[in-house]
Amino acid sequence: MATVKTVARDPDSKKRLILAAARRMLVKRGFQDIVLDDIAHEAGVAKGTLFLHFKDKEALFSAVFADIVDGLGLELESLPKTGLAGRELLVATAKVVLNHFDHSRDFMAQAGTGRFPGCGDKSCGKLLEKFRLNHARMGAIIAQASKDGGKSVPDMGFAIGAFFSLCRTLTMRKVIEGHDRPLEREAESVVSFFLGGSGVMV
């Protein structure tokens, strides 16, 4: 008798479809004039399915932004466990951040304002907390990359901001120059500039 294999369904697969569709719609419409029917259609799900995962449009929009920030957070969290150290760890980190920015260019401007389209004060507050967590993760990486655990860094907050800002600058340069090279190729340049001015000793 043949054995029938049962394929387990990912309970989050529809949620992922909805988030991806919402992200595409947010980019396509410039964060305006989106109704949930449009997102359900784009995702290929019934509107009722959408409401099983998100209670309203604000919950959906904030989930899209949270998904982007959490994605970077997971990668940053894994970097200290790679066994890399010093400059090598910083270059790997720059590649992760640059790759993230490369695939999230349409959302970067919103992150800089602390306000996110379709999100109320409570949602924005939760999202900013996720950004703070990522800053803390970056601080831990910089400290681990340093010879003295970051003690020689005169201002860790500034160092964290500088690292992210260098990556954002390359994102903007890509837009201005109109090239299509992957940003992660610029990781060495980011680290060279960073080490030249942040006080981090590797």
C-alpha positions in Angstrom: 0.0 0.0 0.0 1.4 3.4 -1.0 2.1 5.9 1.7 0.5 9.2 1.3 2.7 12.1 2.3 1.0 14.9 4.1 2.4 18.3 3.3 2.2 20.5 6.4 0.9 24.0 5.5 2.8 27.0 6.9 0.2 28.8 9.0 1.9 32.0 8.3 2.1 31.6 4.5 -1.1 33.6 3.8 0.1 36.3 6.3 3.4 36.5 4.4 1.5 36.8 1.1 -0.6 39.7 2.5 2.4 41.5 3.9 4.3 41.2 0.6 1.2 42.5 -1.3 0.7 45.4 1.1 4.4 46.3 0.7 4.0 46.3 -3.1 0.9 48.4 -2.9 2.5 50.9 -0.5 5.3 51.4 -3.0 3.1 51.5 -6.0 0.6 54.0 -4.6 3.1 56.2 -2.8 1.5 55.3 0.6 -1.9 56.9 -0.4 -5.3 55.8 -1.4 -5.0 52.1 -0.5 -8.1 50.2 0.5 -8.0 46.7 2.0 -9.9 45.3 -1.0 -6.9 46.3 -3.2 -4.4 44.5 -0.9 -6.6 41.4 -0.7 -6.8 41.3 -4.5 -3.1 41.8 -4.9 -2.4 39.0 -2.4 -4.9 36.7 -4.1 -6.8 36.2 -0.8 -10.4 36.9 0.3 -10.9 40.1 2.3 -12.1 38.0 5.2 -8.7 36.2 5.2 -7.0 39.5 5.5 -9.0 40.3 8.6 -8.0 37.0 10.2 -4.5 38.4 10.4 -4.9 42.1 10.7 -7.8 43.9 12.4 -7.6 47.1 10.3 -5.5 49.0 7.8 -3.3 50.5 10.5 -2.4 47.1 11.9 -1.5 45.9 8.4 0.6 48.9 7.6 2.5 48.8 10.9 3.1 45.1 10.4 4.7 45.8 7.0 7.1 48.3 8.5 7.7 46.0 11.5 8.5 43.1 9.2 11.2 45.2 7.4 12.8 46.3 10.7 12.6 42.9 12.3 14.2 41.3 9.2 17.3 43.5 9.8 17.2 42.8 13.5 17.3 39.0 13.0 20.4 39.4 10.8 22.1 41.8 13.2 21.4 39.4 16.1 23.1 36.5 14.2 26.3 38.4 13.3 28.0 38.2 16.7 27.5 34.4 16.7 29.5 34.0 13.4 32.9 33.9 15.1 34.0 37.0 13.0 36.0 39.7 14.8 37.5 43.1 14.2 37.3 44.6 10.7 35.9 41.4 9.3 32.9 41.5 11.6 32.3 45.2 10.6 32.5 44.4 6.9 30.0 41.5 7.3 27.7 43.9 9.2 28.0 46.6 6.5 27.0 44.0 3.9 23.9 43.0 5.9 22.8 46.7 6.4 23.6 47.7 2.8 21.7 44.7 1.4 18.8 45.6 3.7 18.7 49.2 2.6 19.1 48.2 -1.0 15.9 46.1 -0.8 14.0 48.7 1.3 14.9 52.0 -0.4 11.3 53.0 -0.8 10.8 52.8 3.0 14.0 54.4 4.2 12.8 58.0 4.1 9.9 57.1 6.4 12.2 55.6 8.9 14.1 58.9 9.1 11.1 60.9 10.2 9.8 58.5 12.9 6.4 58.7 11.2 5.0 55.9 9.2 2.1 56.3 6.7 -1.1 54.8 7.9 0.3 54.3 11.4 -1.0 56.1 14.5 1.0 57.3 17.5 0.9 53.9 19.3 2.0 52.0 16.2 4.8 54.5 15.5 6.0 54.2 19.1 6.2 50.4 18.8 8.1 50.7 15.5 10.6 53.2 17.0 11.2 50.7 19.8 12.2 48.1 17.2 14.6 50.7 15.7 16.1 51.2 19.2 16.6 47.5 19.5 18.5 47.4 16.2 20.6 50.3 17.4 21.4 48.3 20.5 22.3 45.3 18.4 24.6 47.5 16.3 26.3 48.8 19.5 26.9 45.2 20.6 28.5 44.4 17.2 30.8 47.5 17.3 31.8 46.6 20.9 32.6 43.0 19.9 34.6 44.2 16.9 36.7 46.6 19.0 39.9 45.4 20.7 38.8 46.8 24.0 35.1 46.0 23.9 34.2 49.5 22.7 35.7 51.3 25.8 37.8 53.6 23.5 34.8 54.7 21.5 34.1 58.3 22.8 30.4 58.2 21.9 28.8 54.8 21.1 25.5 56.4 20.1 27.3 58.5 17.6 29.3 55.5 16.3 26.1 53.5 15.8 24.4 56.5 14.0 27.5 57.0 11.8 27.6 53.4 10.7 23.9 53.4 9.7 24.3 56.9 8.1 27.1 55.8 5.9 25.0 53.0 4.6 22.1 55.3 4.0 24.3 57.7 2.1 25.3 55.0 -0.3 21.6 54.2 -0.8 21.0 57.9 -1.8 24.0 57.9 -4.0 22.7 54.9 -5.9 19.4 56.8 -6.5 21.3 59.9 -7.7 23.7 58.1 -9.9 21.0 55.7 -11.2 23.3 52.6 -11.1 22.1 49.1 -10.4 25.2 47.7 -8.6 24.4 45.8 -5.4 25.1 48.1 -2.4 26.8 45.4 -0.4 29.8 45.7 -2.8 30.5 49.0 -1.0 30.9 47.4 2.4 34.7 47.9 2.6 34.3 51.6 1.8 31.8 52.0 4.6 34.1 50.3 7.1 37.1 52.4 6.0 35.2 55.7 6.4 33.7 54.5 9.7 37.0 53.5 11.3 38.6 56.7 10.1 36.2 58.8 12.2 34.4 56.9 14.9 37.3 56.1 17.3 36.7 52.4 17.1 40.0 50.4 17.3 40.0 47.0 15.7 
